[in-house]
Amino acid sequence: MDFRFTREEEVFRQTIRDFLQQELPPWWEGIEALGTDEGWAFYRSFVRKMGAKGWLNMHWPKEYGGMSATPMQQLIFTEEMAYHCAPAQIDLGPWVGSTIIVHGSDEQKRKYLPGIATGEAEWCIGYSEPGAGSDLAAIQTRAVEDGDEYVINGQKIFTSLAHRADYCWLAVRTDPDAPKHRGISMFVVDMRTPGITVRPLIDMAGLHTFNEVFFDDVRVPRE
Ligand SMILES: Cc1cc2nc3c(=O)[nH]c(=O)nc-3n(C[C@H](O)[C@H](O)[C@H](O)COP(=O)(O)OP(=O)(O)OC[C@H]3O[C@@H](n4cnc5c(N)ncnc54)[C@H](O)[C@@H]3O)c2cc1C
C-alpha cells in the first residue's frame, strides 16, 4: 500500500495553507476569541469565504453546496485547520444539514441547505433542559398542534450560540402519552419568532457561548 499523498492531495493541502496564511489575522489565537464581538465578526467573514469554496461541508454532494470530497481531502483539510487553530464552522449547521439531506423534504433541502453550505445561516441545537441532559428522553418542552401551527412552551439550557443563531434545531415532546423515549419530535424554529427569550450563561472564563432559551407560546408553522 502506498501511504504517500497523491500530487492532487498535496496541491489541495497547499491551497488550504495559502488560504489560511492570507486570511488568519496575526491576533487570531484560537476559538476562545469567538466569545468576543470582534472574534465573532472575523469568524463570520472567514466562514463565508470557506463556504464560497465549498469547504464548510466538503463531504456533501456538490448539488448541496459541498465538493463531494474524499475522506483523504477531509483529513487534509481538518489537519491544516487544526494545525493553524483556524475556526471551522462551529455553529451546529453541519449536524442539522446532514440530517436534512437524509430525512428532509425537497422543500426543506432547498430552504435550509444553501445557508449552511455558504455559512450565511447560523444554527443552534436545543436538546438539553434543566432536567434533561444525558437523559435526553426526560425533556419537558412541549409542542401542541393548533391548526396549521404548533405552539411550543418550555426551556432549553446550555444552548451554544443561541444568541447568534438564525435557527434552532429543537427537540420537543409532541406526544405526552407515549413512553418516555418516544413521542419526541424535531422542529426547525426561526430564532426571530415572537415568544423566544435568550438569556446568556457566562462561563468561568467570562465568555458568552452558552445560553438559556425560553419558549413562551412560540408558534411554528407546519412544514
Ligand atoms: C461545550 C458544551 C456545549 C454544549 N452545547 C449544547 C448545545 O448547543 N445544545 C444542547 O442542547 N446542549 C448542549 N450542551 C449540554 C450537553 O449536551 C449536556 O451537558 C450533556 O448532555 C450532559 O447533561 P448534563 O450537563 O445535564 O449532565 P448530567 O446528565 O446531569 O450528567 C452529569 C454526570 O452524571 C453522569 N450520569 C448521568 N446519568 C447517568 C446514569 N444513568 N448513570 C451513570 N452516570 C450518569 C454523566 O455521565 C455525567 O458525568 C453542551 C455542553 C457542553 C459541555
The ligand as a Gaussian input file, in Angstrom:
#p B3LYP/6-31G(d) Opt

LIG

0 1
 C      -19.153000      22.596000      25.433000
 C      -20.598000      22.199000      25.564000
 C      -21.510000      22.633000      24.621000
 C      -22.854000      22.273000      24.745000
 N      -23.739000      22.733000      23.807000
 C      -25.020000      22.329000      23.857000
 C      -25.940000      22.761000      22.851000
 O      -25.597000      23.520000      21.934000
 N      -27.215000      22.336000      22.937000
 C      -27.636000      21.496000      23.927000
 O      -28.802000      21.116000      23.900000
 N      -26.801000      21.094000      24.917000
 C      -25.503000      21.494000      24.902000
 N      -24.636000      21.103000      25.895000
 C      -25.155000      20.357000      27.027000
 C      -24.766000      18.894000      27.000000
 O      -25.392000      18.220000      25.956000
 C      -25.104000      18.331000      28.368000
 O      -24.223000      18.947000      29.280000
 C      -24.937000      16.844000      28.411000
 O      -25.991000      16.220000      27.703000
 C      -24.896000      16.336000      29.858000
 O      -26.003000      16.785000      30.558000
 P      -25.866000      17.474000      31.996000
 O      -24.839000      18.554000      31.913000
 O      -27.239000      17.837000      32.451000
 O      -25.235000      16.363000      32.923000
 P      -25.993000      15.147000      33.610000
 O      -26.871000      14.461000      32.627000
 O      -26.625000      15.638000      34.874000
 O      -24.779000      14.214000      33.956000
 C      -23.849000      14.560000      34.989000
 C      -22.921000      13.393000      35.213000
 O      -23.665000      12.220000      35.596000
 C      -23.383000      11.142000      34.723000
 N      -24.615000      10.369000      34.518000
 C      -25.795000      10.842000      34.054000
 N      -26.711000       9.862000      34.009000
 C      -26.089000       8.734000      34.458000
 C      -26.511000       7.395000      34.637000
 N      -27.750000       6.998000      34.373000
 N      -25.607000       6.507000      35.093000
 C      -24.340000       6.888000      35.369000
 N      -23.888000       8.152000      35.215000
 C      -24.750000       9.061000      34.770000
 C      -22.890000      11.774000      33.426000
 O      -22.037000      10.891000      32.710000
 C      -22.134000      12.979000      33.960000
 O      -20.831000      12.628000      34.339000
 C      -23.294000      21.456000      25.819000
 C      -22.362000      21.029000      26.766000
 C      -21.038000      21.399000      26.651000
 C      -20.062000      20.926000      27.698000

